[in-house]
Amino acid sequence: MTSVLDDGEVRRVLAVMAHPDDVDFGAAGTVAGWTDRGIEVAYLMITDGDAGGSDDGITRAELAALRRDEQRAAAKSIGVEDVRYLGYADGSLEATLGLRRDIARVIRQVRPDRVLTQSPDRNYERIHPSHPDHRAVGAAALDAVYPDARNPHAFPELLVDEGLGAWTVREVWLTGGPIVNHVVDVTDRFERKLTALRSHASQVGHLGDELADGLRGWLAATATAAGLPDGRLAEPFQVFSTV
């Protein structure tokens, strides 16, 4: 495992995710712990998730609006009120300069000590977290953290036109990647994680009890691999300092 910032040193966290529900699958239990400790958490969703689901009876515009509402409800259930959207097209994300600028803008607005985002690396052990959108967002978010948000000469229009000065994020947490060097025991917050995920009814409503059973099995395996006692549940991350 690795050294991480003590939560007492963290005032704000920004989660940068490709789709509504990504943060809840990967880290809702951990986020609930942060908000319980008084840390301000903001979400930045790059897309509205309008390509998710299989309901042909709803338009993509209607699905996008629904998924925004679902994410707001999920966030509220674990103490997050600040949920932002960039409105990029679901399913076709690339780590462009424009996406880097848009993420850097929000980093400079929120001024977080810690950024939570998705791994840019493919995970061959668990392929689902390695959706191309996830990897693109992870790559763009990491570039936005370093060097873009902290470099006053990167995207100078952010300072000149919007008054957003440079900001250094001190730590990054990645979800879904092939490397795990830190786990968070979320046993006591499992039900809250499940509540957050069930808010995304358009995506998981058809799973029924399979959702809880699958989550519990995955989190239990993570805890066991990390050497936690039997019966514990944990979320996995790759954590590293950027300073």
C-alpha positions in Angstrom: 0.0 0.0 0.0 1.1 3.6 -0.4 1.2 6.8 1.6 -1.9 9.0 1.1 -2.9 12.5 2.3 -4.6 12.4 5.7 -8.3 13.3 5.2 -7.7 16.1 7.8 -5.5 17.8 5.2 -8.1 17.6 2.5 -10.8 20.3 2.2 -12.1 19.6 -1.3 -12.2 16.7 -3.7 -13.2 16.8 -7.4 -14.4 13.5 -9.0 -14.0 13.5 -12.8 -16.0 10.7 -14.5 -17.1 9.8 -18.0 -20.7 8.8 -17.3 -23.4 9.1 -14.6 -23.0 6.1 -12.3 -19.2 5.7 -12.8 -18.3 7.3 -9.5 -20.9 5.2 -7.7 -19.7 1.9 -9.0 -16.1 2.8 -8.3 -16.1 4.9 -5.2 -19.5 5.8 -3.6 -18.5 4.2 -0.3 -15.3 6.1 -0.2 -17.0 9.4 -1.1 -19.6 8.9 1.6 -16.7 8.6 4.1 -15.2 11.8 2.8 -18.4 13.8 3.1 -19.0 12.3 6.6 -15.7 13.9 7.6 -16.8 17.3 6.3 -14.8 17.2 3.0 -16.5 19.1 0.2 -16.9 16.8 -2.9 -17.9 18.0 -6.4 -18.7 15.8 -9.3 -17.8 16.5 -13.0 -19.6 14.2 -15.4 -18.1 14.6 -18.9 -21.1 13.0 -20.7 -24.8 12.7 -19.9 -24.6 8.9 -20.5 -27.2 9.2 -23.3 -25.8 6.1 -25.0 -26.4 3.9 -21.9 -29.3 1.5 -21.4 -31.4 -0.5 -23.8 -34.9 1.2 -23.5 -35.9 2.0 -27.1 -39.0 3.8 -25.8 -37.1 6.9 -24.8 -35.1 9.3 -26.9 -31.5 10.0 -26.2 -32.3 13.5 -25.1 -34.8 12.2 -22.6 -32.3 9.6 -21.4 -29.7 12.3 -20.9 -32.1 14.3 -18.8 -33.1 11.3 -16.8 -29.5 10.2 -16.2 -28.6 13.7 -14.9 -31.4 13.5 -12.4 -30.4 10.0 -11.4 -26.8 11.2 -10.7 -28.0 14.1 -8.7 -30.1 11.8 -6.6 -27.2 9.4 -6.1 -24.9 12.2 -5.2 -27.3 13.6 -2.7 -27.7 10.2 -1.0 -24.0 10.3 0.0 -23.7 14.0 0.8 -22.6 15.5 -2.5 -24.6 18.6 -3.8 -22.3 20.0 -6.5 -22.8 17.9 -9.7 -21.6 19.4 -13.0 -21.9 18.2 -16.6 -19.9 19.0 -19.7 -22.3 17.5 -22.2 -19.8 15.7 -24.4 -21.1 12.9 -26.6 -21.4 9.6 -24.9 -19.3 6.8 -26.5 -16.9 8.9 -28.5 -14.7 10.6 -26.0 -11.0 11.4 -26.8 -8.4 13.0 -24.6 -8.3 16.2 -26.7 -6.9 19.6 -25.8 -10.4 20.9 -25.6 -11.4 18.3 -23.0 -8.2 18.9 -21.1 -9.1 22.7 -21.0 -12.6 22.0 -19.9 -11.4 19.8 -17.0 -8.6 22.2 -16.1 -11.3 25.0 -15.9 -13.3 23.1 -13.3 -10.2 22.2 -11.4 -9.4 25.9 -11.2 -12.9 26.7 -10.2 -13.2 24.0 -7.4 -9.6 24.1 -6.3 -9.5 20.6 -5.0 -6.7 19.0 -2.9 -7.5 15.6 -4.4 -8.9 14.5 -7.8 -10.7 11.2 -8.2 -10.9 9.9 -11.8 -10.7 6.9 -13.9 -7.6 4.9 -14.9 -6.3 5.6 -18.4 -4.8 2.1 -18.4 -6.7 -1.0 -19.7 -7.5 -3.5 -17.0 -7.3 -7.0 -18.4 -8.4 -8.6 -15.2 -11.7 -6.7 -15.2 -12.5 -5.4 -18.7 -15.7 -3.4 -17.9 -13.9 -0.5 -16.2 -11.8 -0.1 -19.3 -14.5 1.4 -21.5 -12.8 3.7 -24.0 -14.7 6.7 -22.6 -13.3 5.9 -19.1 -9.7 5.7 -20.3 -10.0 8.9 -22.4 -11.4 10.8 -19.3 -8.6 9.4 -17.1 -5.9 10.5 -19.6 -7.4 14.0 -20.0 -8.0 14.5 -16.3 -4.4 13.5 -15.5 -3.1 16.0 -18.1 -5.5 18.6 -16.7 -4.0 18.0 -13.2 -0.5 18.0 -14.5 0.5 20.2 -16.1 -2.5 22.2 -17.3 -4.3 23.4 -14.1 -1.2 24.3 -12.3 0.6 26.0 -15.2 -0.4 29.7 -15.6 0.7 29.6 -19.2 -1.5 26.7 -20.1 -4.8 27.8 -21.6 -4.1 31.4 -20.8 -7.7 32.3 -21.7 -8.8 30.7 -18.5 -7.0 33.4 -16.5 -7.4 36.3 -19.0 -11.0 35.8 -19.8 -12.4 34.0 -16.8 -10.1 35.0 -13.9 -9.2 31.4 -13.1 -5.7 31.3 -11.6 -3.5 28.3 -11.6 -4.2 25.5 -9.0 -2.1 22.6 -8.0 -3.9 19.3 -7.1 -1.9 17.5 -4.5 -3.1 14.0 -5.0 -4.9 11.7 -7.5 -7.0 8.6 -6.9 -7.7 6.3 -9.9 -10.5 3.8 -10.1 -10.8 0.8 -12.3 -7.2 0.3 -13.3 -4.8 -2.6 -13.2 -2.8 -1.3 -10.3 -4.1 -1.2 -6.7 -2.0 0.4 -4.0 -4.7 1.6 -1.6 -8.0 0.3 -0.5 -10.8 1.9 1.6 -12.9 -0.2 4.0 -16.5 0.6 3.1 -18.2 -2.2 5.1 -20.2 0.2 7.2 -21.1 2.3 4.1 -22.1 -0.6 1.8 -25.8 0.1 2.1 -25.3 3.8 1.2 -23.2 2.8 -1.8 -26.0 0.4 -2.9 -28.6 3.2 -2.4 -26.5 5.5 -4.6 -26.3 2.9 -7.3 -30.0 2.1 -7.2 -30.6 5.7 -7.9 -29.5 4.9 -11.5 -32.6 2.9 -12.2 -32.3 3.3 -16.0 -29.0 1.4 -15.8 -29.3 -1.1 -13.0 -33.1 -1.5 -12.3 -33.2 -4.8 -14.2 -30.5 -6.4 -12.0 -32.6 -6.7 -8.8 -30.7 -8.6 -6.1 -27.9 -9.4 -8.5 -26.6 -5.8 -8.0 -26.1 -6.2 -4.3 -24.8 -9.7 -4.6 -22.3 -8.8 -7.3 -21.1 -5.7 -5.5 -20.7 -7.5 -2.2 -18.6 -10.3 -3.9 -16.3 -7.8 -5.7 -15.8 -5.7 -2.6 -15.2 -8.7 -0.4 -12.6 -10.1 -2.9 -10.9 -6.7 -2.8 -10.8 -6.6 1.0 -9.4 -10.2 1.1 -6.7 -9.4 -1.4 -5.7 -6.4 0.7 -5.4 -8.6 3.9 -8.5 -7.1 5.6 -10.4 -9.4 8.1 -13.0 -11.8 6.8 -16.4 -10.1 6.3 -14.9 -6.7 5.4 -15.7 -4.9 2.1 -13.3 -2.5 0.4 -13.0 -0.3 -2.7 -9.7 -0.3 -4.6 -7.6 2.6 -5.9 -4.3 3.6 -7.3 -3.2 6.7 -5.4 -0.3 8.9 -6.0 1.1 12.3 -5.1 1.5 15.0 -7.7 3.8 17.4 -5.7 
